Amino acid sequence: MSATVRRSRTGNGNRNRRRTGNGNGSRAGDERAARPRADVRAGVRRASAFLARRSLKAHRRAWGAVFTATTAAAGLIGAFAFVVGSLLLAQPPVERYAGADAVVAGDQRVTYTAKPWGSEPKTATAYLPERVRLDRSLVAKAASARGVAKAVADDSVPARVAGAGAGSGSGGAGADTAVAVGRSWAAAALTPYRLTDGHAPRTAGEVVIDGALASAIGSGTGAHVTLQFDGAPRSYTVSGIAGTGRRGGSPAVFLTEHHLAAVAGHPGTIDAIGVLAEEGVSTDALRASLEAALPDRARGDREVRVLTGAELGQAEYPDALGARNELLPLLASITGTVFMVALLVIATTISQAVHQRSGELALLRAVGATPRQLRSAVGREVSRVAGAAAVLGAVGAVPLGLLMRSLLTTDPLPLPVPVWLPFAATAAAGVLVALAARPVAVLAARAVTGLRPAAALGAAGAPEPGEPGRFRTVAGAVLALAGVSAAGAATAQGGQAAAVAASGAATSLIIAVALLGPWIARGATRVLGTPLRRAGGVSGFLADRSAAAHHRRLGAAITPIVLVVAFVCVQLAAGSTLERAADRQAAAALRADLVVTGPATGLPAGAARAVREAPGVEAATGVLRSGVVLAHSEMGEPKLDRFPVLGVTADQLAGTLDPHITAGDPADLTGRGTVAVGEDRASDLDVGVGDSVELRLGDGTEVRLRVVALYERALGLGEFMLPREALAGHVAAPRDQLILVRSANGGAAQAVRHALAAYPGAQVRPAAADDVRIAPPSSDQDDAMVVIGVGVIGGFALLAVVSTLSLITVGRRAEFRLLRTVGAGRRQVRRMLVLETGMVAVAGLTIGTLVAVIPLLAFAVSVTGSMPYLPPARYGALALAVAVAAGAGALWPGWSGGGRSVLGRRT
């Protein structure tokens, strides 16, 4: 025992001496232990680098397909990031307030707070569609702020101007007309305008017009012009001509401040307050001074904002940011789809490229290569290919982004392009694509590189596995079930919720098809194999046997076709289904046979009365268009939705419009406290006739309206319909956009024209369904989104079809040589390839259409109550594009280049 203790103590002492010594021995031991590990790592790097270099040279064609797909993905992601970034930075232009140092305006934003289930309260924000006006008393408070040299009440009213003869400075008579903005002469300093001739208006009968307007109507100083606001035309004397020294901008006509307040129709309120600062006062100091001098609230619960710099344009175009915020979610949704499609294409292409080399990787593993060396080699190969492709794609993203940006009609919101934005967007896209490629390749190679050398020796010559792994199969089945469940949930919802559920269903089903590709290919082979053998003879037999033996390869070929077909069908059919249903409802609702349209400024209120009094007119209602904001919750999440609405005259409604009333009486749609609601929207809100609905009108005024009627044709006429008088006080200009006329005998057009003689610019023509549709049938913006969403992404998906199929064809060179060696003729092999390509195209079209039909059916039934609709010509064009892409990808490599040596002679 003592000896043991001594040995223990001695050992402890030695260990203590090693611990308490100078550490040289310890560091030396660590260095000796670390050196082999470093040598091993260096050896792994050298071996993997050598394998990667050799493989890149030996598989140039296969990696060329990966390079093409990755380049396109990087370019597409970068272009969309470029456009979204430009839209986020967009601000309305500054024209009207270019000479102001600051502008005080009402807050165009409205908020709504709700508490989601099991979470903290959240707040949603939306922009109001109509201008929020300020109380006129705030002008004095702004003028009293420190550092303010002058505060000007700015108001505007649309006017129609016509030359009525020339005076001393006109040089002749003029009869031309133009649309202008009426402002007070005091507000001219905010632009700034300067007199170039004459003097400022001194009485209610004098005006100053800008130089461009004077040239347009042929009038000058001393001439008489006719101005029409919201009443009968009136003659004015031109007291002066003003100019800004800049090109562009809306034509302007200036009145005295008192007279402008009278014709504007809201004397107690103004559009905004323009502020000129004293000399030497900074913008930040001016803003702080104004915020301290002004109250937090202006009208009711509406806040006051002080705008400076680039923000000044928000006071000129109050709904510009609202339009931007409506476009952003749509563009962001398409960008998310782009990202999903790009990753799916990259994963499919790289996985196929790696799987085609499974025999080679297994042989390397059998002769001693370690799993780490093989995975590192594959990762290096993909990183080099993806890195170069990301750089090239990033370069191509800039012109593509500029093209997409030019297609978006965001007037009056120009999309800026700061110098750093293209570099940031494309760099982010390139890095994202490069980082995503390597893990995909490593995972694809894991099944082979993880084998033991003995097992790998047997796998080197074995055919590729036909079925996916258990995890992939389970994940695909779960996603397929989730997609079908989301489609079923969409049928029980409506509006935006149904659209979101249907979109989620489509995405889940597309990914499920990618995961279950081999199983789907097996089913497609069983269904199409018999007709293939009967129609193709020997070539059909070879095509059927080849497809049956390579389900994984066939699934990889079908996946990009399913992707492009499903995506394009969903995008095109959703819009055409809604448009068709809205057209039908608007056409069924129209009872008027004539429609009166006016200039861009609208029709004065007296025009509808004049039409009603015309002989032969049975009914006539002016249609005032505006918008409302509905605050509600979806699963506890706060939502603020903007809806366009129609303001109508109730006692004339029955003769001109039939919204198909299902409950209540539209004759009660009078006063300022009533509303008619679409039946589906009423069901969502759980309201009926006699209940109340809380809405925010276009300028943010909160109202509680009594439901007096429910109607069915909401897709054509809008979710809400209000009395005209309820909207008139809450729009920028209470002017009818059109007048619907019902003739007693169908021949009142001439009488209507005669009644409108006092209203220049009024046009009478036969009524059409587009006149009463709540939204235009098609706009430049819609066309741009179709081009961007369908054309660009669909083109990328078709490119993925070509690259994937060409990759598969190039990888079958050994198979083709073997067929030629055992006696197959050149025509037989080529025909086999054609039949296989046809089977892939038919299977992809069928499965892709089925994937699209499931969510589309749910969406169409829940939102429109009808079947989904896609014009046959569009589907035919899609099928033709898929067939051409499949042929180009699968057949071209077999007919040209290296393919000629394979199919062109007996080996």
Disulfide bonds with the S-S distance in Angstrom:
none
